[in-house]
Amino acid sequence: MNWGEIDGATVIDERTDMLRVKSAFVTYSRKMRFCFSTVSDTGDLNLPLSYVLWAHPWDQSSAVLKYIKSEQAEVEQCKIDGIADVQEFCDTVVDMAYKDAKIKKRFKVFINPFGGKGQAVQIWENQAEPIFAAGNCEYEIVCTEYQNHAREVIRQMDFNTVDAIISVGGDGLLHEILNGVAERKDHLEAFETPICMIPGGTGNAFGFNATKTKHPGLAAFRILKGIPTHYDLLSFTQKGKRCVSFLTANYGIVADADIGTDNLRFMGENRAVLGFLMRLFRTPDWKCRVDMDVVSSNREEIRRMYLRTLPSGSILEREIPKPLQRDRDLTNLQYGDETSPIPENWVSLDIPDLVVFCAGKLQYIAPDVRMFPTVRNDDGTIDIGIVRSTDFRSSLMDMFSKVETGKHFYNDTLEYYKVRAFRFTPILTESSHFFALDGESYPVAPFQCEVLPSLGTTLSPLGSFLLPPI
């Protein structure tokens, strides 16, 4: 489609979704604001329309185009001259750039200035905000001042005034925001509002799973262009209280390595690795009982169930169990709480020699740890991994070397289950241990989890989470 006053000068190629402008009709410059650099480009403009952030008229025959280049997540701009119909050109470019995504989004942004290495404010100002500003978005910023500050704001805010909520911090801030939503009387409607993450804390697992990147600027770009995507949450009950979880429930060496090194947050993600190695050479004394509504404990069957859900999957032997309805109230749990009678069809395990218990709903619990390689964000099930103490050091080291790709899934010492719900009962010992929910410290006490199918909503590219084959 030709848009130039001179034929071929400015062309939108609808077949390849490319914008092509001859060098004589394009002037490059970069806006001196936020993190934009001042380097200029020359030559023809050949730009995928998916990289466009915004376009607006400059004068009767010129338009200004804002975009990122080669997914470097740095905002650039240029002026295109000699356009026959400027407003229609700009409207067409923006429509094709955003496709099914909403334009001019309104955000409520929560920033935890104390989390991780204390860089969340700088990450927002230097890497994320320029993307949203260039995309003509509106946003209101709340810098959290104390624990549960975001939770309090979320409980009271008017969700009709925003298109999405952004968390700039780690998994802890997101956990707080989600539970603020869960405590609202209108939580079912409120959970329809997308909740997104810009990585800015120690653990940034949710953002990596949803946006497929750990780069804050690129995550912002993919949120800007993202479409609503549903994911399962977990209902967690303990000591008469209920909350929701999006990531993991951990007990054993992984939880102790995480929560037990909380004083080392300045090290970032490396602190958990150090904590793991320090505890690897101690005598294990974790004990527990686990009761589960098991879908499958057959590794090959679980793998086939997962592959069946991928776009390229051709395995037809088994369908994923049908999730429960999304519209049930959070207070009406199918399985009760940790004090309810255990159903007769549940599988029970007494584990006096535990080293690792980890249950989760997302594949990556860190950008380089693909802990649950067969879980989908919306399959209505929970994946559980258990490792016992028999020859555990060599087994854990072997799994540790393979966990980035998910190949630890095939290790014989890993017990792997796909379940609908489970109850965990720790058996206390003389040692002091930790329990972690979404990376946050919770009491070492019995608890129960069940799936809340597709209750959560976020914005992700192509409407899907990161789901590689296994």
N, C-alpha and C positions, 0 to 999 in steps of 0.2 A: 504494500500500500504506500503510494508516494504522497508525502506531505510537504515537499519543498516547492517553492515558486519555480525553481529550476528542476526539471525532471531528473530523478535519481540522486538529488542532493541529500534529502532526508527521507529514509525509507523505514517502515516498520514491516519486518518480514514475519507474517503470521504463521508461516510454516515452521520456522525455527524459533519464534518468539525472540527475535533480535531487533535492536534498533541500530541502524547504520546511518552515519552522517559523514559526509565528505569533509576533509580537513578545512577547506576554505569557509565552511559554514559553522564551525564549532570553535569556541574560545574556552580554554580550560583555565580554571582558577580554583583555589580552595579557600574556603571561608575561614577567617581568623577568629575561630570561636571554639571553646572547649579544647579537644585534642587534635583539631584539624591542622595538618601541616601546610607549608607554603610552596611546596614543589609543584611545578606546572608540567602538564603533559602536552604532547604535540601529536599530529597525525590524525587519521580518520578515527571516528568513534565507532567501535563495534561492541555493543553492550547487550548482554542478556537482559531482557526486560525484568527478570526476576530480581536483578540487582538494583533496580530503581526504587528509591525511597519516596520521591515526590517530584512533581513537575508543575510549574506555574508560569503564567505569562510574564514576560519582561516588558514588551511593548507590542505594537500591533503585528509585528512580524517575527518576534523573537520569544524564546522560552528559556527558563532556567531549569536545569535538570539536576537533582540531587541523587546520589547513588553511592554504592560501595563498589570497589573494583577487586575482582578475583577473590571475593570473600575474605579480604583482609580486614574487614570490619572497621575501616576508616572512611569517614564520609568525605566525598569529593563532590564538586559541582562544575557544571559547564553551562555556557550560553549557546543556544542553537539559533542561528539566524536564517532568514529567508523561508519562514514557514507560512504556508498559504492561509490556514485557519488555526490560529494559535490556541484558542480555548478548546476547540474540539481535539486538537493534537494532544494537549495536556490531559484532557479527560480520558482519551483513549490509552495513552501511556500508563496512567495511574490504574485504570481498570484492568489492563492486561498485566500490570506488575503485581497486583494484589489478588487477582482471580477471585477465589472464594473467601479470602480473608477480609475482615472488616477494615475499612480505612478510617483514619483520624480517630484512633482508639483513645479512650479515656482510662487512665490508670490511677490506682491508689498504690503508692510505692512505700514499702516498709524497709528501712535500712537499719541493720544492727551495727553500730559503729564500734562495738567492743568485741565482736565475734572473730574467731580465727586469728589472723595476724593484725587485726585492727585496721584493715584497708578497705572496708566496704564502701565508705563515703567516697574515697578516691576512685574506686572501681566504677561507681555509679557516675561520678562527674566526668571522668576521663574516657570511659569506654562505652557505657550504656546510654547515658542521657543524650549524647550527640546523635545516636541512631534514632531515638524517639523524637527528638526535636526536629531533625531533618525529615522525619516521617509525618510531621504536622500533627503530632499527638498532644494531648493534654495530660498532665499528671500532677497529683498532689503528693507531697513527700512527708513521711513521718519517720523521724529518727528515733528509734526506741531508746528509752532512758533507763529502763529497769526490766527485770524478768517479768514476762507476761504483760508488758505494756501493749504489744501488738494484739494480744488476745483480748484485752479490754476494749481497744479501739474497734476491732472486728465485731465484737458483740453488739456494739451500739451504732455502727455506721449504716448509712443508707446505701444499699447495694444497687439501687436504681440509678445512682449517679456515676457508676463506673462500668466499663466493659470488661475489665480484668484487674486482678490484684497481682502486684509483683513483690517478691521477697528478695532483697539484696542481702545475702548472708549465707549461712550454712543450713544444713538440714534441721537444726534446732529451731531456727526462726520459722521455717516452713511448718514444722510440727506445731508450733505455738499458734500460727495463723489458722491452720486446719482445725485445731481444737476450739479456737474462738468461733469459727463457723458452726461447728458441731453443737455448741452450747446455745445457739440461737433458736428461738421458737420456730422460725421459718427456715430451719437448716436445709430442708430438702430443696427449696427454691434457691437458697443462698449458694448451695454447692453447684448450681448450674453456672455460676460466675467463674470463669477460668482463674486459677491461681498458679502463678508462674514463678520460676526462680532464675535470678541472675547469680552465678556462683560468686560468693564473696566471703565464705567461711572456711572452716577446716574441712568439713565434709560437705560435698556438693553433689551427692548422688542423684537426687531427683532431677536437677537441672541437666545432668549428663544424659540420663535416660530419656528425658522428654525432648531435649533440643539437639542431642547427638554431638555436643561439644562441651569443652570445659573453658573455652575462651569467652569471657564476659561480653565483649562486643558482638561476637558472632551469635551468642545466645540471645542478646537483645534483638538482633536482626531477625532471628528465626521466630522469636515471640511476636515481633511486629508483623511478620508475614504468616504467622501460625493460624491454624483453624482449631475450633474447639475439639478436644480429644478427651474421651472419658477413660478413667482408670479406676481399678478397684481400690477400696480402702479396707482396713481391718478394724473391727470393733474389738477393743481391749478392755476387759473388766478385771479389776483387782481391788480387794478390800472395800467393796461397795461403791467404787467409783468406776466411771466409764470414760474412755477417751478413744480417739481414732488414731490409727497408725498408717503410714504410707510406705515404710521401708523394711525394717527388720525388728525382730525380737531376738535378743542375743543373751546367752548364758554360757559361761565357760571361759576358755582362754581368750576368745575374741573380745568378749565383753570386758574382761579384766584388762586386756591390752588397750582398749578404747577408754573406758571410764577411769581406769586406774592410772592413766597418763594425762588426765585433764589439766594438770599443772604444767604440762609441756605443750600447750596449744600454740605457743610461738613457733614450734617446729613445723606447723602445718600438718599435712597428711603423713609425714614421716614419723610422727610421734607414735602412731599405732603400730608401725613396723617395729620400732624400737621396743615398745611394750610387749609385742608378741615374742620377739627374740629373747627378752629378759625372762619371760615366763615359760618359755619352751623347755628350759632345763630345770624347772622345779617339779617336784613330785605332784602329779594331779590328784586332787581330792574333791572334784565336783561330783555330786550325785543328784539324781532327779527321777521323777516319774512323768511319763508323757502319755496322754490319752488322745487318740486322733480318730476323726471320721475320714478314713483313708479312701482316696479315689484309686491310687495305684502305688505300689512299692517296687514295681518291675521297671528297672532302668530303661530297658529297650522300649517298653510300652510307653513310658513317660516321654521319651525322646520322639517316638512316632506321633504321639498326641500333639506335641509342640510343632513338629514339622508340618503336620496337617493344617495348621493355622496360618502358615506363612504363604505369601502370594505365589511363590513358586512351588509350593508343596503339592505332591501328587499321591501322598499316602492316604488311603481311604479306609484303613481298617477300623479306626475308632474316632468318634467325635469327642470333642471336649464336653464335659458335663454342662448342661444348660444352667446358666447363672440364675440366681434368684432375682425377683423383680426389684427394680431400682426404687420404686415409689413407697416402700415400706418405711415406717417411722424408725428412727435409730433406737428408740427405747424398746421396741418390740423385737427382741433378738430371737432367732430361731432356736438357739441352743442354750438360752439362759446365761448364767454367769458361772464363775468358778465354784460356787456352792451348790449348783444344780446337780441332780443325779446324772451319772454318766450313762449315756445310751448303751444298750446291750450290744449294738453292732459296731461300737468303737473298738479300735485296736489299742491295747495298753502295753507299755514298755516300762519295766523297772530297770534303771540304768545306774548301777553303783560305780561305774568306771567311766564317767563322762569326761570328755575333753572339750568338745564343741557341740553346742546346740544353737542352731541359727535357722529362724523361720523368716521368710520374706516374700515380698510382692513385686519387686523390681529386679531385673537381671543384674545390674551393676550396683554394688553397695559402695563403690568408689570408682572413679574413672578407669583404674587399672585392676579392678577386682570384679570379675564377672561371676559372682557367687552362685547365682541361680540361672543357669543357661537355658532352662526349659520353661521358665515362667513367662507368661504374658501379662501385660498390665491390666488386661480386661477378660481373663479367662475364668473368673469366678472361683479360683483355687489358690491355695497357699503352698509354696514349696518349702520343705524342711530338710536340712542336712544335719546329720549326727555323726560324730567321730568319737570312738571309744579309746581307752588308754592303751590297748594292746599295740605295742610297737608304734606308738603314736608319733614319736619324734621324726622318724624317717618318713612316715606317711604324711605328716603335716608339711614337712619340707618338700616332699614330692608334689603335694597339692599346691603348696605356696608357689612353686615354680611354674605351675600350669594355670593358676586361677585367673590370670589376665585374659586368657582366651576361652576359659570355661572347660578346658580339657580335664581338669580335676574331677569332673563329673564321672569319669570312667574309672576312678581309683576304687579298688576293691574294698578298702577300709571305710569308705564313705557310705553311710546308709542314707538313702534319698527317698523321700516320700512326697507325694502330691495329695493334699488333703483339703477338705472343705472347712474344717474347724479343728481346734485342738485345745487341750488343757495342759498346762505345765505346772508341776509341783516340785520345787527345789527341796532337797533334803539337806538341811543345814549341817555343816561340819564346824570344826574348831577354827578353820581359816576364814578370813574375811574376803568375800567375793562381791561381784557387782552384777547387776542385771541392766541391760540397755535396751530401750525402745526408741527406735529412730535415732540412735546415738545419744539419747538423753538418759540420765540415771533415774531408775525407778526402784522401788523396794524389792528386795529379794524375798518374794512371797508368791503363793500360788496365783495364777492368772489364767484367763481363757480368751481365745481369739476366734473370731469367725469373719468370713468375707462379707463386705458390703459391696455388692457387685456394681461396678461402673458409677459409683457415687461421686467420685472426684472428677473435676474438669480442669484441663489446662489448655495451653495453646502450643501446638507443636507442628513442625513442617510436615505436610502431607497427611496430617491427622493420625500419626502413628508414633509409637515409642521406638527406641533402639532395640531391634529384634534380629540379631544375626543368626544364621543357621548353626547347628551344632552337629 
